[in-house]
Amino acid sequence: MENNKKSAVTVVDKLRILYNIQLIDSRVDEIRNFRMNIPIEIKSLEEELEKMKKKLEDISNDILSLKENIDKQNKLIKSSNILINKYEKQKDNIKNNKEFYSIEKEIDYQKLEIQLSKKRIKEINLNIQKKKEILEKKEETFKNKKEHLLHKKKELNQILLENEKEEKILLEKSVFFSKKLDNSLLKTYKKIRNGVKNGIAVAPVQRGAPLGSYLAITPQKYSELMQRNKLLIDEHSGRILIDAELAEEEKKKSFIFCSKKHKK
């Protein structure tokens, strides 16, 4: 009885069934590709966060280094002041003008060193302030990116769960449609699908050419296609042809089915 039912299936019915299987397989491809690309997307966001974290660490280290430089300048000022005090005391024991001028020269030199160190400290403090402002902004960006990553993971996990349920329903529906076709036609469909890059084995003809192809079919073949009396294979792409109107009818049915599924 089952074989008789299959043999009684008209060409139009076969086209409808094949295109439904194609729509299901294309959607399952989308779901699986999405699932495969999630780790790549998450890894990309995590790598971006790591780079930002490293940049924050570099800026923090720069600030620490600048502060250490300030400590160094303060030590130089302290050393210069000690030397000035030492030279001032030596003035009490000078014996001639030559020694006096020599000591005065050393004192002036140390005073210049102090001025230079103070100038450097001022410049360093300005630099520290700028870096702190940059650090604060980048820390805020880092925090937002981190929150975005956490939100993205939750969002993707939710989509994965929904897709898993959808895929299960689609595969069950694919089995349902497949049982309506004879094995040889189903094998032909699968062979064509495995042989094309985008997995499109049943291609609607739009503007005289099969979807995904730039080569138009002949007017005679287009006329035969519109009559829907036999299954036609595109000689260029090797795909099974279906007219756009029939394909659109099945696509709308499929859309209604998907809409009902999501409402449940």
MOURWO-V715066 format. One record per helix or strand of 2 or more residues. SS is the DSSP state (hx for helix, st for strand). FROM is the first residue (numbers start at 1). TO is the last residue. If there is no record, write none. Layout:
ss->SS from->FROM to->TO
ss->SS from->FROM to->TO
This chain:
ss->hx from->2 to->7
ss->hx from->11 to->93
ss->hx from->97 to->178
ss->hx from->183 to->195
ss->st from->202 to->206
ss->st from->209 to->210
ss->hx from->219 to->227
ss->st from->232 to->233
ss->st from->240 to->243
ss->hx from->244 to->263
